[in-house]
Amino acid sequence: MLKKTIAYEDYNGVSRKEDYYFNLSKAEVMEMEMGTTGGMAEMIRRIVAAQDTPTLISIFKDLILKSYGEKSADGKRFIKSKELSEAFSQTEAYSILFMELATDAGAASDFVNGIMPADLPKMLDKSEK
């Protein structure tokens, strides 16, 4: 799970600094990997090699919104929904995060690595056997 603290100015001109949480579960990553011909990682490599910026930007948007959620008070659940993702996408915090990922390869890499399960390499190795 990745916690990002984002400072921004809301639409009322109020300066805010808030924590946002992003995570992809093992099941979500496996679904993305198995649901993409050749696997998600290979598809991204092809897009980067082809310098297909519009597609890469679309993938970043998808990853941000698929991984965004809110932790339950007891920490047992990471709550995600279309409504939560859409509400987040309408904030200036989303805009700041999106621009950071779109313009900074290091930040994009850190974000992707941060939202992935820690034992992802082991999990993917098992699926390839």
Secondary structure, DSSP 4 states (H G I P E B T S, - for coil): -EEEEEEEE-TTS-EEEEEEEE---HHHHHHHHHTSTT-HHHHHHHHHHTT-HHHHHHHHHHHHHHHEEEE-TTSS-EE--HHHHHHHHTSHHHHHHHHHHHH-HHHHHHHHHHHS-TTHHHHHHHHH-
